[in-house]
Amino acid sequence: MTESYTACAGQAVLAAATGEPDFGGWLAHVLAAAAAELGCTDALTAGRAGSWEADLVQRLVKGTVGWDDEYLADHKTLATMAERGAEPEPAPHRGSAASRSSRPTRSS
């Protein structure tokens, strides 16, 4: 089963990397949508929490949905995407120039 979704994900990433003008924003939105379906951003990396890869994924997603998942619900679109057979309108990326003044800050 791993090979099946890895191949599909690889093809999707390759297509997006060549077709999306803001690939990083697209990737952040896709990961945020998956986290929203799972219920929290930590669920994305639960299997390898603490690894450097998990840290980078968490930083990307939490930069999009907020350090406390406060904007996570804005990204719950995967189920509706599949039903419509279309790409969703992504929620505003929290790290974009337009939203930097309201960008969530990490509380230590």
N, C-alpha and C positions, 0 to 999 in steps of 0.2 A: 504494500500500500504506500509506503514512503516514497518509492520511486515514482509512483503515479502522480501524487500531488507535487513532488519536487520538479518533475518534468513540466507539469502544467504551470507551476509558479515561475519556473525559469523562462518559459515561453512568454508568459504575461509580462515579466520584468523586461525581457529583451524587447518586446513590442513597445512597451511604455518608454523605455530608454531611448528608442529611436523616434518615437512619435509624440511624446509629451514635452512641451516647451519647459515645464517646471517639473522635472522628474522627481526631485527631492520632495516637493510639495505633494505630488501624486503618491509617492511611496508613504509619506507620513500619513496621508489621508487613508490609504488602504489599511495600514497597520492600526490606525485609530478606529476605523470601522470594525476591524476584527476584534480589537480590544472591547469595543462597545458591545459587540455580540457576546463576548465572553463575560462581560460585567465589570471588568477593571483592567487597567494597563498591566498590572503585575501578573495577570494570568498568561500574558504572552510569553513570559520568560520564566515561569514557575519551575520548569524542568532544569534550568541552568542559572537560577538566581545567583548573583554574585560574580558571574563570569564577565570578562571584558565585553563579550558580544552582547550579553544581556544588558549591561550598563549602557552600551551605545543605543540599543533598541529602546530602552526606557527613556533615555535622553531625547531621542527623536520623537517618540510618541507623547511623552509628557510635555515637551515643548509645543505640541499641537493641542493637546486636550487639557493642559494645566497640570501642575505638580500634584494636585489632589484630585485629579480626574473631574474637575468641576465642569468641563465642557465635553465630557465623554458622550453624553446623550445626543449632542449635536451630530455625532458621527455614526449613529446607529442606522446604517443604510444598506448593509449587505443583503438582508432578507428582501427588502424592497427592490434592490437592484436586480436580483435574480427573478423576482416576479415580473418586473417590467421589461427585463431583457435589455436594459439600457444603463449607461453610466450615470451615476448621480452627480448632482451639482455639489462639489465639495464645500464643506463648511470653511469659513475663512481660516487660513493657516495662521496660527497665533504668532509665528515668527516672521510674518511678512512685514514689509515696511509700513503698511497701513495700520498694522496692529501692534507695533512695537511699544507704543505708549501704554497699551493695556496688557502687555505680555506678562503672563504669570511669573512670579519670582519664586525661587526655590527657598523654602524655609528649612534651615538646618536643625 
